[in-house]
Amino acid sequence: MTELTSKQPRRRGRIFPELTLSPEELAKRKAENEAEYKRYRAIFERVRPELIQEHYGWYIAIELNSGDYVIDQDVDIAHKKALEKFPNADHCVFRLNESGATGTI
């Protein structure tokens, strides 16, 4: 009969503990992301009324610094157009509808 060995000690902590962020840093990043989203949303709300009539249901990719945007019927193509037009900048994609949501629940 085989003897049972003692239990292995529990390994606690993360695999890379040096990459763990402090709660203060997490809160700071969350606040920055929310502020950035509000800026994207303000641009979207400004251009939505004029675009929604002709392009309802299309997708709009907005570049934050210039306020410039690209639109397309397909979300993937809108994203690719934004990457081509704004290669070194971030962008956010909205849908041209009442809520701006791009997906379904």
LINFEN-V870599 format. One record per residue. N is the residue number from 1. RES is the residue in one small letter. NEAR is the number of other ideal C-beta (glycine too) atoms within 12 Angstrom. Layout:
BEGIN
((N/RES/NEAR) (N/RES/NEAR))
END
This chain:
BEGIN
((1/m/3) (2/t/4) (3/e/5) (4/l/7) (5/t/6) (6/s/6) (7/k/6) (8/q/7) (9/p/6) (10/r/6) (11/r/8) (12/r/7) (13/g/10) (14/r/10) (15/i/9) (16/f/8) (17/p/10) (18/e/8) (19/l/10) (20/t/12) (21/l/15) (22/s/10) (23/p/10) (24/e/10) (25/e/13) (26/l/13) (27/a/13) (28/k/14) (29/r/15) (30/k/15) (31/a/14) (32/e/14) (33/n/16) (34/e/14) (35/a/15) (36/e/20) (37/y/20) (38/k/16) (39/r/22) (40/y/28) (41/r/22) (42/a/19) (43/i/27) (44/f/36) (45/e/21) (46/r/17) (47/v/25) (48/r/27) (49/p/14) (50/e/15) (51/l/27) (52/i/22) (53/q/13) (54/e/13) (55/h/23) (56/y/17) (57/g/24) (58/w/28) (59/y/34) (60/i/40) (61/a/37) (62/i/40) (63/e/27) (64/l/24) (65/n/15) (66/s/17) (67/g/19) (68/d/19) (69/y/33) (70/v/31) (71/i/32) (72/d/25) (73/q/18) (74/d/18) (75/v/24) (76/d/15) (77/i/18) (78/a/30) (79/h/25) (80/k/19) (81/k/27) (82/a/31) (83/l/19) (84/e/17) (85/k/21) (86/f/23) (87/p/12) (88/n/12) (89/a/19) (90/d/21) (91/h/32) (92/c/31) (93/v/32) (94/f/38) (95/r/30) (96/l/33) (97/n/21) (98/e/14) (99/s/17) (100/g/27) (101/a/17) (102/t/23) (103/g/12) (104/t/7) (105/i/5))
END
